[in-house]
Amino acid sequence: MTPEAISAFKKEFPDILENELMAKHTNLRIGGPARLFLVAEEPSILLDAAALARKLKTPWYVFGGGSNLLVSDDGYDGLMIQIAFRNIKLRQQTVTAEAGAITSTVARQTAEAGLAGLEWAVGVPGTIGGAIYGNSGCYGSEIKDNLVTVDCLDKEGKPVVYPLAECRMGYRDSRFKHEPHVILRATFKLTPGEVDKLKQRMDDVMRMRKEKQPLEFGSAGCMFKNFVFKDESELDRLKQDVKEIPPEMLAKKSLSAGWLIQQSGLMGEKIGDAQISDKHGNFIINLGKATAQDILMLTSKAKMKVRDDYNIMLEDEVQLAGF
Ligand SMILES: Cc1cc2nc3c(=O)[nH]c(=O)nc-3n(C[C@H](O)[C@H](O)[C@H](O)COP(=O)(O)OP(=O)(O)OC[C@H]3O[C@@H](n4cnc5c(N)ncnc54)[C@H](O)[C@@H]3O)c2cc1C
């Protein structure tokens, strides 16, 4: 960034931070300094910052909870904006959550109000903006299932509202991954439910996560997407390369990336302080001092082994910034 641009941002946003370590803001606890770092507690702060970045041609990047983000060890030479407007409004069976609303808080508040649909999301770290961006999901549900509209800014900074059909939500995918937008808020339609049952479901979800995931370490959740079979011929090919596919994966037409990594014998594999968790094959954890390089080398080792063993190319689920 040029010194002139830095002064212009500092003048307009007195609270802006310089050289803020991104390791403080990512769940992996990894990432070098953002040249400028701004917390947008109001949508207006985001709008003004994005407008100035556009005017000065400064690179900028928005993020929420940093729970699906790997930031380079060299940091980010531009403006990092953390979306932190977090209002949640319930009206009858509709909930509108600002992009910075914490996903698990939205799940709890709606369940406590007797609204069903988001209980599964209680253990998904991060924000609603991040959840929409990657169409987060688990245990058979996805954020798109109850989604009605998404309000955003398009790449020219114009406000747009997309109905669900135009959000192009897919498996860990959305139009927002392919066309730059800033997600401002999302509206969901829920259904009436019994509070006690909804709370029980959330407790069950939390218990399963604690049992299966290495939550005591920094991670970005699942590093790779599961492998979805395209058609029957691909399945026939897979049956030859991958022996003993569990019936539930056959039924879902999807091979779990964690299972493939486990079958490849990579559980517990380490590079530096990055390790493929021995509890969950799709989690790469930071044992303390892992660098982004360690993580990238380990992800490519896992990809190469799975490709060599099974002729399957795993795709990243984690998002990269500053590379
Ligand atoms: C322990 C653990 C468990 C997890 N379990 C699950 C799970 O069960 N299911 C699942 O799907 N994911 C899971 N994840 C991954 C992660 O929590 C989700 O992807 C989450 O929704 C990301 O939200 P975030 O706010 O942290 O996004 P961030 O990590 O901050 O950002 C991720 C991406 O979204 C973009 N983004 C964020 N906010 C906006 C916005 N407002 N507008 C435009 N783009 C935006 C960023 O630019 C970035 O590319 C898990 C992660 C961890 C660490």
The ligand as an SDF file (V2000), in Angstrom:
LIG
                    3D

 53 58  0  0  0  0  0  0  0  0999 V2000
  -13.9920  -26.2220   14.6340 C   0  0  0  0  0  0  0  0  0  0  0  0
  -14.6590  -25.8480   13.3350 C   0  0  0  0  0  0  0  0  0  0  0  0
  -15.7910  -26.5180   12.9260 C   0  0  0  0  0  0  0  0  0  0  0  0
  -16.4100  -26.1900   11.7140 C   0  0  0  0  0  0  0  0  0  0  0  0
  -17.5350  -26.8560   11.3510 N   0  0  0  0  0  0  0  0  0  0  0  0
  -18.1420  -26.5600   10.1820 C   0  0  0  0  0  0  0  0  0  0  0  0
  -19.3160  -27.2690    9.7680 C   0  0  0  0  0  0  0  0  0  0  0  0
  -19.8100  -28.1210   10.4670 O   0  0  0  0  0  0  0  0  0  0  0  0
  -19.8530  -26.9370    8.5740 N   0  0  0  0  0  0  0  0  0  0  0  0
  -19.3240  -25.9660    7.7820 C   0  0  0  0  0  0  0  0  0  0  0  0
  -19.8720  -25.7160    6.7040 O   0  0  0  0  0  0  0  0  0  0  0  0
  -18.2310  -25.2720    8.1580 N   0  0  0  0  0  0  0  0  0  0  0  0
  -17.6220  -25.5460    9.3260 C   0  0  0  0  0  0  0  0  0  0  0  0
  -16.4990  -24.8600    9.6910 N   0  0  0  0  0  0  0  0  0  0  0  0
  -15.9400  -23.8330    8.8170 C   0  0  0  0  0  0  0  0  0  0  0  0
  -16.4490  -22.4150    9.1670 C   0  0  0  0  0  0  0  0  0  0  0  0
  -16.8380  -22.3360   10.5050 O   0  0  0  0  0  0  0  0  0  0  0  0
  -17.6250  -22.0080    8.2980 C   0  0  0  0  0  0  0  0  0  0  0  0
  -17.2370  -22.0440    6.9550 O   0  0  0  0  0  0  0  0  0  0  0  0
  -18.1220  -20.6140    8.6780 C   0  0  0  0  0  0  0  0  0  0  0  0
  -19.4060  -20.4180    8.1990 O   0  0  0  0  0  0  0  0  0  0  0  0
  -17.1950  -19.5040    8.2160 C   0  0  0  0  0  0  0  0  0  0  0  0
  -17.6730  -18.2800    8.7640 O   0  0  0  0  0  0  0  0  0  0  0  0
  -16.6450  -17.1120    9.1190 P   0  0  0  0  0  0  0  0  0  0  0  0
  -17.4320  -15.9130    9.4840 O   0  0  0  0  0  0  0  0  0  0  0  0
  -15.6640  -17.5660   10.1400 O   0  0  0  0  0  0  0  0  0  0  0  0
  -15.9410  -16.9110    7.7210 O   0  0  0  0  0  0  0  0  0  0  0  0
  -14.4500  -16.4120    7.5010 P   0  0  0  0  0  0  0  0  0  0  0  0
  -13.5050  -17.5090    7.8380 O   0  0  0  0  0  0  0  0  0  0  0  0
  -14.2420  -15.1230    8.1780 O   0  0  0  0  0  0  0  0  0  0  0  0
  -14.4390  -16.1900    5.9380 O   0  0  0  0  0  0  0  0  0  0  0  0
  -14.5750  -17.2990    5.0720 C   0  0  0  0  0  0  0  0  0  0  0  0
  -14.8170  -16.7770    3.6610 C   0  0  0  0  0  0  0  0  0  0  0  0
  -16.0540  -16.0860    3.6300 O   0  0  0  0  0  0  0  0  0  0  0  0
  -15.8890  -14.7750    3.1150 C   0  0  0  0  0  0  0  0  0  0  0  0
  -16.8170  -13.9070    3.8530 N   0  0  0  0  0  0  0  0  0  0  0  0
  -17.0090  -13.8700    5.1910 C   0  0  0  0  0  0  0  0  0  0  0  0
  -17.9250  -12.9420    5.4950 N   0  0  0  0  0  0  0  0  0  0  0  0
  -18.3050  -12.3700    4.3230 C   0  0  0  0  0  0  0  0  0  0  0  0
  -19.2150  -11.3280    3.9850 C   0  0  0  0  0  0  0  0  0  0  0  0
  -19.9450  -10.6920    4.8980 N   0  0  0  0  0  0  0  0  0  0  0  0
  -19.3550  -11.0070    2.6770 N   0  0  0  0  0  0  0  0  0  0  0  0
  -18.6270  -11.6490    1.7190 C   0  0  0  0  0  0  0  0  0  0  0  0
  -17.7480  -12.6340    1.9900 N   0  0  0  0  0  0  0  0  0  0  0  0
  -17.5900  -12.9890    3.2780 C   0  0  0  0  0  0  0  0  0  0  0  0
  -14.4350  -14.4220    3.3860 C   0  0  0  0  0  0  0  0  0  0  0  0
  -13.9780  -13.4710    2.4500 O   0  0  0  0  0  0  0  0  0  0  0  0
  -13.7600  -15.7680    3.2230 C   0  0  0  0  0  0  0  0  0  0  0  0
  -13.4480  -16.0110    1.8770 O   0  0  0  0  0  0  0  0  0  0  0  0
  -15.8780  -25.1700   10.9130 C   0  0  0  0  0  0  0  0  0  0  0  0
  -14.7310  -24.4690   11.3320 C   0  0  0  0  0  0  0  0  0  0  0  0
  -14.1340  -24.8070   12.5330 C   0  0  0  0  0  0  0  0  0  0  0  0
  -12.9150  -24.0520   12.9760 C   0  0  0  0  0  0  0  0  0  0  0  0
  1  2  1  0
  2  3  1  0
  2 52  2  0
  3  4  2  0
  4  5  1  0
  4 50  1  0
  5  6  2  0
  6  7  1  0
  6 13  1  0
  7  8  2  0
  7  9  1  0
  9 10  1  0
 10 11  2  0
 10 12  1  0
 12 13  2  0
 13 14  1  0
 14 15  1  0
 14 50  1  0
 15 16  1  0
 16 17  1  0
 16 18  1  0
 18 19  1  0
 18 20  1  0
 20 21  1  0
 20 22  1  0
 22 23  1  0
 23 24  1  0
 24 25  2  0
 24 26  1  0
 24 27  1  0
 27 28  1  0
 28 29  2  0
 28 30  1  0
 28 31  1  0
 31 32  1  0
 32 33  1  0
 33 34  1  0
 33 48  1  0
 34 35  1  0
 35 36  1  0
 35 46  1  0
 36 37  1  0
 36 45  1  0
 37 38  2  0
 38 39  1  0
 39 40  1  0
 39 45  2  0
 40 41  1  0
 40 42  2  0
 42 43  1  0
 43 44  2  0
 44 45  1  0
 46 47  1  0
 46 48  1  0
 48 49  1  0
 50 51  2  0
 51 52  1  0
 52 53  1  0
M  END
$$$$
